[in-house]
Amino acid sequence: MRLHPPDWPLPRPDAIHHIVEDFLTDWTAPNAHILPLRRFLENCLSTDLRNFFAESCFLFAFTHQKLPPSCQQGYVRMQGLVGSQELRHHAVQAGLLQDYT
């Protein structure tokens, strides 16, 4: 933006997020501000911005081709569950994996 001349018009936005504000606004209200903003950003970025537990990332890894960013950044980079026989047995009991033995 600094490199453009002063009279240069800003580019037209592809999407706009409007919010209601006044001096009584609670900016931490999950349903009034955080959820609509997250959905707007998800729509703009075409991705899921929610945070997931390791068990959900484990299920996503086996059932989806593209993982949400929170799973890519944490679970897939070896910051999630470490594989073991115990974990596999738990996944079979929870219905996440089929028992082929």
C-alpha positions as CSV (number, residue, x, y, z in Angstrom):
1,M,0.0,0.0,0.0
2,R,2.9,2.4,0.7
3,L,4.1,2.1,-2.9
4,H,0.8,3.3,-4.5
5,P,0.2,7.0,-5.1
6,P,-2.0,8.9,-2.6
7,D,-5.0,9.2,-4.9
8,W,-5.0,5.5,-5.7
9,P,-8.3,3.9,-4.8
10,L,-8.4,0.8,-2.7
11,P,-9.3,-2.5,-4.5
12,R,-12.9,-3.6,-4.3
13,P,-13.3,-6.3,-1.6
14,D,-14.6,-9.7,-2.5
15,A,-16.5,-10.0,0.8
16,I,-17.4,-7.7,3.7
17,H,-18.0,-8.6,7.3
18,H,-20.3,-6.2,9.2
19,I,-20.4,-6.1,13.0
20,V,-22.6,-4.2,15.4
21,E,-20.7,-2.2,17.9
22,D,-21.4,0.3,20.7
23,F,-19.9,0.9,24.1
24,L,-21.7,-2.0,25.7
25,T,-20.5,-4.6,23.1
26,D,-19.1,-7.8,24.6
27,W,-16.4,-8.6,22.0
28,T,-15.8,-12.0,23.6
29,A,-19.4,-13.2,23.1
30,P,-19.1,-16.5,21.2
31,N,-22.4,-16.4,19.3
32,A,-22.6,-12.7,18.7
33,H,-19.0,-11.9,17.4
34,I,-16.6,-14.8,17.5
35,L,-18.7,-17.4,15.6
36,P,-19.8,-15.0,12.7
37,L,-16.2,-13.7,12.3
38,R,-14.8,-17.3,12.2
39,R,-17.4,-18.3,9.7
40,F,-16.6,-15.3,7.5
41,L,-12.9,-16.1,7.6
42,E,-13.6,-19.8,6.9
43,N,-15.6,-18.7,3.9
44,C,-12.9,-16.4,2.6
45,L,-10.1,-18.9,3.2
46,S,-12.2,-22.0,2.2
47,T,-10.9,-23.9,5.2
48,D,-12.1,-25.0,8.6
49,L,-10.6,-22.9,11.4
50,R,-11.9,-24.8,14.4
51,N,-9.5,-26.5,16.8
52,F,-9.9,-30.2,17.2
53,F,-8.8,-32.8,19.8
54,A,-6.3,-35.4,18.8
55,E,-9.0,-38.1,18.5
56,S,-10.9,-36.0,15.9
57,C,-7.7,-35.4,14.0
58,F,-7.0,-39.1,14.1
59,L,-10.5,-39.8,12.6
60,F,-10.0,-37.0,10.0
61,A,-6.7,-38.5,8.9
62,F,-8.4,-41.7,7.9
63,T,-11.6,-40.4,6.5
64,H,-10.7,-37.1,4.7
65,Q,-8.1,-36.2,2.0
66,K,-7.5,-32.7,3.4
67,L,-7.1,-32.1,7.1
68,P,-8.1,-28.9,8.9
69,P,-5.2,-26.5,9.7
70,S,-5.3,-27.2,13.4
71,C,-4.8,-30.9,12.7
72,Q,-2.0,-30.2,10.1
73,Q,-0.2,-27.9,12.5
74,G,-0.4,-30.1,15.6
75,Y,-1.4,-33.7,15.1
76,V,0.3,-34.5,11.8
77,R,3.6,-32.9,12.9
78,M,4.0,-35.6,15.6
79,Q,2.5,-33.4,18.4
80,G,-0.6,-35.6,18.7
81,L,-1.0,-39.2,19.7
82,V,1.9,-41.7,19.4
83,G,0.8,-45.0,17.7
84,S,0.8,-48.1,19.8
85,Q,-1.1,-51.4,20.1
86,E,-3.0,-49.9,23.0
87,L,-4.1,-47.0,20.8
88,R,-5.1,-49.2,17.9
89,H,-7.2,-51.4,20.3
90,H,-8.9,-48.2,21.7
91,A,-9.6,-47.0,18.1
92,V,-11.1,-50.4,17.2
93,Q,-13.3,-50.3,20.3
94,A,-14.4,-46.7,19.6
95,G,-15.4,-47.7,16.0
96,L,-12.7,-45.5,14.4
97,L,-10.8,-48.5,12.9
98,Q,-11.9,-51.9,11.8
99,D,-10.3,-54.9,13.4
100,Y,-8.6,-57.0,10.7
101,T,-7.0,-59.5,13.1
